[in-house]
Amino acid sequence: MQAGQALQRVLLAATADGLAVSFLSQIVEVPGPRDQLRMLIGATRPPQVVLRIGRGWPVMATPRLPVADLIMNEPSRRS
């Protein structure tokens, strides 16, 4: 739980600073690279997550549906 909360804080802080964050999951999923990374950082336990944090190229926002199109009306009740 504490690790998840710490990750949440990192992600929110990065976003607040205008940074983009992406997860590099393959390196921690494959045993060989995971062990090499563990040795590289001098850890006794294998890393759980690797983040890439930085500034990306500006992109246009993706189109969104209007909220009214997403809300379903309750079916009418017939007696």
C-alpha positions as CSV (number, residue, x, y, z in Angstrom):
1,M,0.0,0.0,0.0
2,Q,2.8,2.4,0.9
3,A,4.6,1.7,-2.4
4,G,1.4,2.5,-4.3
5,Q,0.9,5.7,-2.4
6,A,4.5,6.7,-3.1
7,L,4.0,6.0,-6.8
8,Q,0.8,8.0,-6.8
9,R,2.7,11.0,-5.3
10,V,5.4,10.7,-7.9
11,L,2.9,10.6,-10.8
12,L,0.9,13.5,-9.5
13,A,4.0,15.6,-8.8
14,A,5.3,14.9,-12.3
15,T,1.9,15.8,-13.9
16,A,1.7,19.0,-11.8
17,D,5.1,20.0,-13.1
18,G,4.0,19.4,-16.7
19,L,6.0,16.2,-17.2
20,A,5.0,13.1,-19.0
21,V,5.4,9.7,-17.3
22,S,5.4,6.2,-18.9
23,F,6.0,2.8,-17.5
24,L,8.8,0.6,-18.9
25,S,7.5,-2.7,-17.8
26,Q,9.3,-5.2,-20.0
27,I,12.7,-4.6,-18.2
28,V,11.2,-5.7,-14.8
29,E,9.1,-8.6,-16.3
30,V,12.0,-10.5,-17.9
31,P,14.4,-12.2,-15.4
32,G,17.7,-11.5,-17.2
33,P,17.3,-7.7,-17.7
34,R,15.6,-7.4,-14.2
35,D,18.6,-9.0,-12.5
36,Q,21.0,-6.8,-14.5
37,L,19.1,-3.7,-13.5
38,R,19.1,-4.8,-9.9
39,M,22.9,-5.2,-9.9
40,L,23.3,-1.9,-11.8
41,I,21.5,0.1,-9.1
42,G,23.1,-2.0,-6.3
43,A,19.8,-3.2,-4.9
44,T,19.3,-6.4,-2.9
45,R,15.7,-6.9,-4.3
46,P,14.6,-6.7,-7.9
47,P,13.0,-3.5,-9.1
48,Q,9.3,-3.4,-9.3
49,V,8.8,-0.5,-11.8
50,V,10.8,1.6,-14.1
51,L,9.5,5.1,-15.0
52,R,10.5,7.3,-17.9
53,I,9.8,10.9,-16.9
54,G,10.4,13.9,-19.1
55,R,8.9,16.5,-21.4
56,G,7.2,15.2,-24.5
57,W,6.2,16.9,-27.7
58,P,3.0,18.9,-27.4
59,V,0.1,16.9,-28.9
60,M,-3.5,17.9,-29.6
61,A,-6.2,16.7,-27.2
62,T,-8.1,13.7,-28.3
63,P,-11.8,14.3,-29.1
64,R,-14.3,13.6,-26.4
65,L,-17.9,12.8,-26.5
66,P,-20.3,15.2,-24.9
67,V,-21.3,14.1,-21.4
68,A,-25.0,14.0,-22.4
69,D,-24.1,11.3,-25.0
70,L,-22.6,9.1,-22.2
71,I,-25.5,9.3,-19.7
72,M,-28.1,6.6,-20.1
73,N,-31.7,7.5,-19.2
74,E,-33.5,5.2,-16.9
75,P,-35.9,3.0,-18.7
76,S,-39.5,4.1,-18.3
77,R,-41.6,2.0,-15.9
78,R,-44.9,0.8,-17.2
79,S,-47.5,-0.4,-14.8
